[in-house]
Amino acid sequence: MKLISKAKPFIKWVGGKGQLIEQLDEQLPANFSNMEDVTYIEPFVGGGAMLFYMLQQYPNIRQAIINDVNPDLTTCYRTVRDMPEQLITSLMEIQNAYNELETEEGRKDFFLAVRERYNEKNLDPLENTTKFFFLNRTCFNGLYRVNKKGLFNVPFGKYTNPQICDPATIRKDSELLQHVEILTGDFEATFDYAQGNTLFYFDPPYRPLSDTSSFNDYSKESFNDDAQIRLKEYCDHIHDAGFHFMLSNSDCKGKNEEDNFFDVLYGAYNIERVWASRSINSNPNKRGKLTEILVHNYAATKSRPHVNNPQPEMEQLHVAI
């Protein structure tokens, strides 16, 4: 796979891993750089910060598979990969039309018209991706949120001259994605692509730290505690098959010392805690640093390469919900 510099996420995405990349890299398997013909799989690709980093940093990754349950998001990845020049032309047109508007009221009306057309769900991939990019760059805080009907419902963001089209990033990302398989569906469908030296990286919708902190409405299907438990059971399946996995999630215990949900659920594996900044709360006073968890099924990491690596005992765990 050709090494490309400076490819980066082409969209804004809540929970993106750009700020945690170095900490995630330190938690990779100790011998990851020396593994041959690595298969890298992301069942919840989101904004793709980890994907773009891994493909540039580790040329020993020979096969990459990404997946997401959100079809509009995976359509974006395919369009960037397969039609970069057509996408750039289309984005420049909508960017110029928006930036020529002189009043906030005019820009808001433009935004609402695009959102309404986008929600009709009958667009071809190029138009759908163009409107996805536009809404991502002009909606409030760059959030992606849908209602139970699957309709995008984030309000206008009041930006005056947003950069909707970044041609250099689209072209670099397109080149990097040429050798990436893009799936749309449930995370468990990715198992069929694992072979040999395979690393799964999971960045699922995070478990909310409070009733008002949930920003995991990326699709109309809710990712609740039952889904978190199903994901853990999928990790067991990966472990039993002899593959590596690493998983990120919120640290419930950091918010509530008595909330041991993940500590019990992943008790058979290695759990690390890392510091992360979060800025998605509408109340600036509630933004700041908090811990997240990293779970992996190997003991020896790049930061601790000499730790013995026994196989965790896969005992049955019962989690109260």
KESE-368922 format. One record per residue (C-alpha): x, y, z; residue in three letters; residue number from 1; chain. Coordinates in nm, 4 decimals, m for minus. Layout:
! KESE-368922
SITE          u          v          w   type   seq   mol
SITE          X          Y          Z    ALA   NUM     A
...
//
This chain:
! KESE-368922
SITE          u          v          w   type   seq   mol
SITE     0.0000     0.0000     0.0000    MET     1     A
SITE     0.1458     0.3338    m0.1072    LYS     2     A
SITE     0.2436     0.5672     0.1761    LEU     3     A
SITE     0.0721     0.9051     0.1535    ILE     4     A
SITE     0.1406     1.2018     0.3782    SER     5     A
SITE    m0.1142     1.4303     0.5388    LYS     6     A
SITE    m0.4317     1.2415     0.4553    ALA     7     A
SITE    m0.6850     1.3250     0.7266    LYS     8     A
SITE    m1.0576     1.2996     0.7979    PRO     9     A
SITE    m1.2650     1.4781     0.5353    PHE    10     A
SITE    m1.5562     1.5396     0.7730    ILE    11     A
SITE    m1.6044     1.6568     1.1303    LYS    12     A
SITE    m1.7265     1.3782     1.3574    TRP    13     A
SITE    m1.8187     1.3788     1.7250    VAL    14     A
SITE    m1.5830     1.1530     1.9171    GLY    15     A
SITE    m1.3156     1.1672     1.6473    GLY    16     A
SITE    m0.9840     1.0198     1.7570    LYS    17     A
SITE    m0.7461     1.2854     1.6222    GLY    18     A
SITE    m0.6422     1.4053     1.9682    GLN    19     A
SITE    m0.5908     1.0498     2.0985    LEU    20     A
SITE    m0.3879     0.9094     1.8096    ILE    21     A
SITE    m0.0563     0.9011     1.9979    GLU    22     A
SITE    m0.2118     0.7298     2.2985    GLN    23     A
SITE    m0.3869     0.4790     2.0750    LEU    24     A
SITE    m0.0629     0.4095     1.8906    ASP    25     A
SITE     0.1117     0.3328     2.2203    GLU    26     A
SITE    m0.1526     0.0707     2.2974    GLN    27     A
SITE    m0.1069    m0.1231     1.9731    LEU    28     A
SITE     0.0470    m0.4717     2.0024    PRO    29     A
SITE     0.4167    m0.4470     2.0853    ALA    30     A
SITE     0.5243    m0.6198     1.7632    ASN    31     A
SITE     0.2669    m0.4567     1.5369    PHE    32     A
SITE     0.5280    m0.2853     1.3179    SER    33     A
SITE     0.6946    m0.6210     1.2524    ASN    34     A
SITE     0.3824    m0.8151     1.1641    MET    35     A
SITE     0.3564    m0.9133     0.8003    GLU    36     A
SITE     0.0529    m0.8763     0.5745    ASP    37     A
SITE    m0.1645    m0.7152     0.8383    VAL    38     A
SITE    m0.5408    m0.6909     0.7965    THR    39     A
SITE    m0.6843    m0.3840     0.9690    TYR    40     A
SITE    m1.0575    m0.3672     1.0389    ILE    41     A
SITE    m1.2676    m0.0784     1.1754    GLU    42     A
SITE    m1.6300    m0.1847     1.2280    PRO    43     A
SITE    m1.7321     0.1699     1.3367    PHE    44     A
SITE    m1.5289     0.3952     1.1091    VAL    45     A
SITE    m1.6889     0.7313     1.1935    GLY    46     A
SITE    m1.4653     1.0180     1.0850    GLY    47     A
SITE    m1.1739     0.7853     1.0105    GLY    48     A
SITE    m0.8925     0.9596     1.2028    ALA    49     A
SITE    m0.7495     0.6271     1.3201    MET    50     A
SITE    m0.7921     0.4715     0.9755    LEU    51     A
SITE    m0.5991     0.7449     0.7951    PHE    52     A
SITE    m0.3271     0.7419     1.0600    TYR    53     A
SITE    m0.2824     0.3648     1.0528    MET    54     A
SITE    m0.2661     0.3406     0.6749    LEU    55     A
SITE    m0.0005     0.6107     0.6576    GLN    56     A
SITE     0.2014     0.4979     0.9573    GLN    57     A
SITE     0.2064     0.1214     0.8929    TYR    58     A
SITE     0.2825     0.0117     0.5362    PRO    59     A
SITE     0.2641    m0.3514     0.6553    ASN    60     A
SITE    m0.1162    m0.3142     0.6482    ILE    61     A
SITE    m0.1982    m0.4928     0.3237    ARG    62     A
SITE    m0.5738    m0.5049     0.3581    GLN    63     A
SITE    m0.8121    m0.2628     0.5296    ALA    64     A
SITE    m1.1844    m0.2981     0.5860    ILE    65     A
SITE    m1.4077    m0.0252     0.7210    ILE    66     A
SITE    m1.7741    m0.0445     0.8107    ASN    67     A
SITE    m2.0511     0.1702     0.9481    ASP    68     A
SITE    m2.4224     0.1232     0.9977    VAL    69     A
SITE    m2.4857     0.4745     0.8589    ASN    70     A
SITE    m2.5314     0.4367     0.4804    PRO    71     A
SITE    m2.4908     0.8098     0.4154    ASP    72     A
SITE    m2.1484     0.8009     0.5818    LEU    73     A
SITE    m2.0271     0.4961     0.3910    THR    74     A
SITE    m2.1579     0.6515     0.0691    THR    75     A
SITE    m1.9310     0.9478     0.1472    CYS    76     A
SITE    m1.6291     0.7191     0.1781    TYR    77     A
SITE    m1.7091     0.5467    m0.1510    ARG    78     A
SITE    m1.7639     0.8766    m0.3300    THR    79     A
SITE    m1.4354     1.0210    m0.2010    VAL    80     A
SITE    m1.2605     0.7005    m0.3083    ARG    81     A
SITE    m1.4213     0.6581    m0.6497    ASP    82     A
SITE    m1.5212     1.0087    m0.7695    MET    83     A
SITE    m1.2870     1.2649    m0.6101    PRO    84     A
SITE    m1.2794     1.5107    m0.9006    GLU    85     A
SITE    m1.6548     1.5062    m0.9566    GLN    86     A
SITE    m1.7035     1.5559    m0.5825    LEU    87     A
SITE    m1.4636     1.8517    m0.5723    ILE    88     A
SITE    m1.6501     2.0208    m0.8590    THR    89     A
SITE    m1.9859     1.9636    m0.6907    SER    90     A
SITE    m1.8633     2.0878    m0.3518    LEU    91     A
SITE    m1.7107     2.4016    m0.5005    MET    92     A
SITE    m2.0447     2.4843    m0.6613    GLU    93     A
SITE    m2.2414     2.4569    m0.3371    ILE    94     A
SITE    m1.9666     2.6345    m0.1411    GLN    95     A
SITE    m1.9644     2.9302    m0.3795    ASN    96     A
SITE    m2.3437     2.9532    m0.3809    ALA    97     A
SITE    m2.3560     2.9547    m0.0004    TYR    98     A
SITE    m2.0706     3.1988     0.0538    ASN    99     A
SITE    m2.2196     3.4480    m0.1921    GLU   100     A
SITE    m2.5210     3.4936     0.0346    LEU   101     A
SITE    m2.4897     3.8196     0.2291    GLU   102     A
SITE    m2.7293     3.7685     0.5205    THR   103     A
SITE    m2.7563     3.5119     0.7975    GLU   104     A
SITE    m3.1249     3.4710     0.7155    GLU   105     A
SITE    m3.0393     3.3874     0.3560    GLY   106     A
SITE    m2.7753     3.1349     0.4633    ARG   107     A
SITE    m3.0192     2.9731     0.7069    LYS   108     A
SITE    m3.2852     2.9380     0.4374    ASP   109     A
SITE    m3.0241     2.7833     0.2064    PHE   110     A
SITE    m2.9197     2.5404     0.4829    PHE   111     A
SITE    m3.2787     2.4359     0.5573    LEU   112     A
SITE    m3.3512     2.3794     0.1872    ALA   113     A
SITE    m3.0438     2.1551     0.1535    VAL   114     A
SITE    m3.1359     1.9652     0.4707    ARG   115     A
SITE    m3.4912     1.9082     0.3472    GLU   116     A
SITE    m3.3691     1.7775     0.0100    ARG   117     A
SITE    m3.1083     1.5578     0.1793    TYR   118     A
SITE    m3.3771     1.4018     0.3997    ASN   119     A
SITE    m3.5818     1.2962     0.0978    GLU   120     A
SITE    m3.3327     1.0051     0.0677    LYS   121     A
SITE    m3.3620     0.9655    m0.3083    ASN   122     A
SITE    m3.0335     1.1246    m0.4172    LEU   123     A
SITE    m2.7575     0.9734    m0.6262    ASP   124     A
SITE    m2.4260     0.9117    m0.4418    PRO   125     A
SITE    m2.2592     1.2314    m0.5669    LEU   126     A
SITE    m2.5455     1.4631    m0.4688    GLU   127     A
SITE    m2.5979     1.2807    m0.1389    ASN   128     A
SITE    m2.2304     1.3162    m0.0499    THR   129     A
SITE    m2.2232     1.6820    m0.1552    THR   130     A
SITE    m2.5139     1.7615     0.0735    LYS   131     A
SITE    m2.3644     1.5491     0.3534    PHE   132     A
SITE    m2.0424     1.7538     0.3353    PHE   133     A
SITE    m2.2353     2.0809     0.3229    PHE   134     A
SITE    m2.4533     1.9994     0.6235    LEU   135     A
SITE    m2.1506     1.8713     0.8160    ASN   136     A
SITE    m1.9701     2.2034     0.7625    ARG   137     A
SITE    m2.2637     2.4371     0.8224    THR   138     A
SITE    m2.4755     2.2716     1.0934    CYS   139     A
SITE    m2.4451     2.3410     1.4658    PHE   140     A
SITE    m2.1074     2.2171     1.6018    ASN   141     A
SITE    m2.0601     1.9822     1.3062    GLY   142     A
SITE    m2.2833     1.7249     1.4743    LEU   143     A
SITE    m2.4365     1.4329     1.2901    TYR   144     A
SITE    m2.7652     1.3390     1.4533    ARG   145     A
SITE    m3.0799     1.1792     1.3184    VAL   146     A
SITE    m3.4241     1.1196     1.4637    ASN   147     A
SITE    m3.6013     0.7839     1.4955    LYS   148     A
SITE    m3.7092     0.8105     1.1322    LYS   149     A
SITE    m3.3464     0.8450     1.0254    GLY   150     A
SITE    m3.3838     1.2105     0.9255    LEU   151     A
SITE    m3.0991     1.4551     0.9846    PHE   152     A
SITE    m3.2236     1.7161     1.2326    ASN   153     A
SITE    m2.9242     1.9251     1.3453    VAL   154     A
SITE    m3.0003     2.3010     1.3315    PRO   155     A
SITE    m2.8222     2.5743     1.1364    PHE   156     A
SITE    m2.4740     2.6620     1.2624    GLY   157     A
SITE    m2.4488     3.0319     1.1683    LYS   158     A
SITE    m2.1086     2.9992     0.9948    TYR   159     A
SITE    m2.0314     3.2815     0.7505    THR   160     A
SITE    m1.7484     3.1461     0.5321    ASN   161     A
SITE    m1.7043     2.7753     0.6061    PRO   162     A
SITE    m1.4650     2.5652     0.4009    GLN   163     A
SITE    m1.6952     2.3063     0.2524    ILE   164     A
SITE    m1.4480     2.1847    m0.0081    CYS   165     A
SITE    m1.0864     2.0959     0.0694    ASP   166     A
SITE    m0.9571     1.9599    m0.2636    PRO   167     A
SITE    m0.6142     1.8553    m0.1336    ALA   168     A
SITE    m0.7620     1.6457     0.1475    THR   169     A
SITE    m1.0174     1.4817    m0.0810    ILE   170     A
SITE    m0.7519     1.3844    m0.3349    ARG   171     A
SITE    m0.5131     1.2451    m0.0730    LYS   172     A
SITE    m0.7889     1.0579     0.1047    ASP   173     A
SITE    m0.9114     0.9174    m0.2255    SER   174     A
SITE    m0.5695     0.7794    m0.3046    GLU   175     A
SITE    m0.5387     0.6238     0.0390    LEU   176     A
SITE    m0.8849     0.4656     0.0164    LEU   177     A
SITE    m0.8152     0.2880    m0.3125    GLN   178     A
SITE    m0.7205    m0.0305    m0.1285    HIS   179     A
SITE    m0.9893    m0.0095     0.1399    VAL   180     A
SITE    m1.3019    m0.2256     0.1359    GLU   181     A
SITE    m1.6055    m0.0234     0.2475    ILE   182     A
SITE    m1.8990    m0.2050     0.4068    LEU   183     A
SITE    m2.2383    m0.0852     0.5278    THR   184     A
SITE    m2.4109    m0.2797     0.8019    GLY   185     A
SITE    m2.3849    m0.4387     1.1432    ASP   186     A
SITE    m2.0423    m0.4550     1.3048    PHE   187     A
SITE    m2.0510    m0.8350     1.3311    GLU   188     A
SITE    m2.0418    m0.8700     0.9517    ALA   189     A
SITE    m1.6754    m0.7662     0.9547    THR   190     A
SITE    m1.5568    m1.0967     1.1014    PHE   191     A
SITE    m1.5578    m1.2713     0.7638    ASP   192     A
SITE    m1.2733    m1.0418     0.6507    TYR   193     A
SITE    m1.0330    m1.1365     0.9312    ALA   194     A
SITE    m0.7371    m1.3489     0.8298    GLN   195     A
SITE    m0.3838    m1.4030     0.9568    GLY   196     A
SITE    m0.2423    m1.1021     1.1408    ASN   197     A
SITE    m0.5640    m0.9083     1.1946    THR   198     A
SITE    m0.6247    m0.6106     1.4219    LEU   199     A
SITE    m0.9764    m0.4863     1.4920    PHE   200     A
SITE    m1.0134    m0.1334     1.6246    TYR   201     A
SITE    m1.3548    m0.0549     1.7713    PHE   202     A
SITE    m1.4756     0.3005     1.8245    ASP   203     A
SITE    m1.8478     0.2409     1.8844    PRO   204     A
SITE    m2.1061     0.4959     1.9911    PRO   205     A
SITE    m1.9996     0.5757     2.3454    TYR   206     A
SITE    m2.2069     0.4796     2.6461    ARG   207     A
SITE    m2.3537     0.8087     2.7768    PRO   208     A
SITE    m2.2090     0.9379     3.1046    LEU   209     A
SITE    m2.5455     1.0920     3.1924    SER   210     A
SITE    m2.9021     1.1059     3.0639    ASP   211     A
SITE    m2.8264     1.4336     2.8820    THR   212     A
SITE    m2.4826     1.3544     2.7394    SER   213     A
SITE    m2.5785     1.1135     2.4637    SER   214     A
SITE    m2.4402     1.2075     2.1211    PHE   215     A
SITE    m2.4598     0.8597     1.9710    ASN   216     A
SITE    m2.7605     0.9152     1.7452    ASP   217     A
SITE    m2.5564     0.8614     1.4278    TYR   218     A
SITE    m2.8251     0.6285     1.2946    SER   219     A
SITE    m3.1887     0.5586     1.3732    LYS   220     A
SITE    m3.0866     0.2411     1.5595    GLU   221     A
SITE    m2.9962     0.3130     1.9217    SER   222     A
SITE    m2.6692     0.1720     2.0565    PHE   223     A
SITE    m2.7817     0.0895     2.4103    ASN   224     A
SITE    m2.6362    m0.1312     2.6859    ASP   225     A
SITE    m2.7637    m0.4448     2.5144    ASP   226     A
SITE    m2.5652    m0.3441     2.2065    ALA   227     A
SITE    m2.2564    m0.2773     2.4214    GLN   228     A
SITE    m2.2863    m0.6294     2.5639    ILE   229     A
SITE    m2.3307    m0.7760     2.2158    ARG   230     A
SITE    m2.0152    m0.5939     2.1090    LEU   231     A
SITE    m1.8246    m0.7448     2.4008    LYS   232     A
SITE    m1.9433    m1.0915     2.2993    GLU   233     A
SITE    m1.8191    m1.0175     1.9476    TYR   234     A
SITE    m1.4799    m0.9285     2.0984    CYS   235     A
SITE    m1.4840    m1.2691     2.2697    ASP   236     A
SITE    m1.5406    m1.4278     1.9291    HIS   237     A
SITE    m1.2465    m1.2362     1.7843    ILE   238     A
SITE    m1.0263    m1.3340     2.0777    HIS   239     A
SITE    m1.1199    m1.7014     2.0545    ASP   240     A
SITE    m1.0322    m1.6958     1.6838    ALA   241     A
SITE    m0.6805    m1.5718     1.7659    GLY   242     A
SITE    m0.7089    m1.2152     1.6354    PHE   243     A
SITE    m0.6181    m0.8885     1.8116    HIS   244     A
SITE    m0.8630    m0.6177     1.9076    PHE   245     A
SITE    m0.8520    m0.2739     2.0681    MET   246     A
SITE    m1.1639    m0.0858     2.1763    LEU   247     A
SITE    m1.2391     0.2703     2.2903    SER   248     A
SITE    m1.5337     0.3813     2.5014    ASN   249     A
SITE    m1.6393     0.6281     2.7664    SER   250     A
SITE    m1.5143     0.5790     3.1206    ASP   251     A
SITE    m1.8334     0.5506     3.3220    CYS   252     A
SITE    m1.6316     0.4989     3.6393    LYS   253     A
SITE    m1.4602     0.8336     3.5912    GLY   254     A
SITE    m1.7990     1.0021     3.6159    LYS   255     A
SITE    m1.9474     0.7720     3.8792    ASN   256     A
SITE    m1.7115     0.5661     4.0939    GLU   257     A
SITE    m1.9822     0.3057     4.1460    GLU   258     A
SITE    m2.0501     0.2523     3.7750    ASP   259     A
SITE    m1.8474    m0.0605     3.6964    ASN   260     A
SITE    m2.0261    m0.1459     3.3722    PHE   261     A
SITE    m1.7163    m0.1699     3.1511    PHE   262     A
SITE    m1.4796    m0.2850     3.4263    ASP   263     A
SITE    m1.7008    m0.5874     3.4804    VAL   264     A
SITE    m1.7937    m0.6389     3.1161    LEU   265     A
SITE    m1.4302    m0.6414     2.9955    TYR   266     A
SITE    m1.2840    m0.7759     3.3171    GLY   267     A
SITE    m1.1087    m1.0636     3.1363    ALA   268     A
SITE    m0.9115    m0.8210     2.9195    TYR   269     A
SITE    m0.6617    m0.5391     2.9647    ASN   270     A
SITE    m0.8238    m0.2027     3.0427    ILE   271     A
SITE    m0.6302     0.1239     3.0170    GLU   272     A
SITE    m0.7529     0.4749     3.0914    ARG   273     A
SITE    m0.6481     0.7754     2.8823    VAL   274     A
SITE    m0.7214     1.1462     2.9045    TRP   275     A
SITE    m0.9303     1.3064     2.6339    ALA   276     A
SITE    m1.0795     1.6499     2.5773    SER   277     A
SITE    m1.4441     1.6789     2.4858    ARG   278     A
SITE    m1.6052     1.9957     2.3503    SER   279     A
SITE    m1.9495     1.8832     2.2297    ILE   280     A
SITE    m2.1491     1.9927     2.5350    ASN   281     A
SITE    m2.3701     2.2935     2.4615    SER   282     A
SITE    m2.2719     2.4316     2.8021    ASN   283     A
SITE    m1.9075     2.5518     2.7852    PRO   284     A
SITE    m1.8717     2.5030     3.1607    ASN   285     A
SITE    m1.9249     2.1299     3.1158    LYS   286     A
SITE    m1.6561     2.0893     2.8527    ARG   287     A
SITE    m1.3059     1.9781     2.9426    GLY   288     A
SITE    m1.0919     1.6721     3.0074    LYS   289     A
SITE    m1.2192     1.3325     3.1108    LEU   290     A
SITE    m1.0950     0.9772     3.0938    THR   291     A
SITE    m1.1820     0.7193     2.8315    GLU   292     A
SITE    m1.1121     0.3479     2.8407    ILE   293     A
SITE    m0.9042     0.1440     2.6002    LEU   294     A
SITE    m0.9565    m0.2303     2.6082    VAL   295     A
SITE    m0.7330    m0.4834     2.4334    HIS   296     A
SITE    m0.6833    m0.8596     2.4381    ASN   297     A
SITE    m0.3031    m0.8545     2.4513    TYR   298     A
SITE    m0.0780    m0.7477     2.7376    ALA   299     A
SITE     0.2419    m0.6469     2.5544    ALA   300     A
SITE     0.1936    m0.3053     2.3937    THR   301     A
SITE     0.4257    m0.0605     2.2185    LYS   302     A
SITE     0.4462     0.1390     2.5421    SER   303     A
SITE     0.5037    m0.1768     2.7524    ARG   304     A
SITE     0.6691    m0.4263     2.5194    PRO   305     A
SITE     0.8144    m0.6567     2.7860    HIS   306     A
SITE     0.4938    m0.7485     2.9674    VAL   307     A
SITE     0.4107    m1.1175     2.9631    ASN   308     A
SITE     0.1174    m1.1872     2.7384    ASN   309     A
SITE    m0.0905    m1.4710     2.8829    PRO   310     A
SITE    m0.4207    m1.5569     2.7217    GLN   311     A
SITE    m0.7059    m1.4102     2.9301    PRO   312     A
SITE    m0.9425    m1.6642     3.0764    GLU   313     A
SITE    m1.2774    m1.6170     2.9079    MET   314     A
SITE    m1.4981    m1.6631     3.2093    GLU   315     A
SITE    m1.8713    m1.5916     3.1864    GLN   316     A
SITE    m1.9459    m1.2362     3.2994    LEU   317     A
SITE    m2.2872    m1.1169     3.4116    HIS   318     A
SITE    m2.3538    m0.7454     3.3919    VAL   319     A
SITE    m2.6461    m0.5859     3.5711    ALA   320     A
SITE    m2.8255    m0.3231     3.3652    ILE   321     A
//
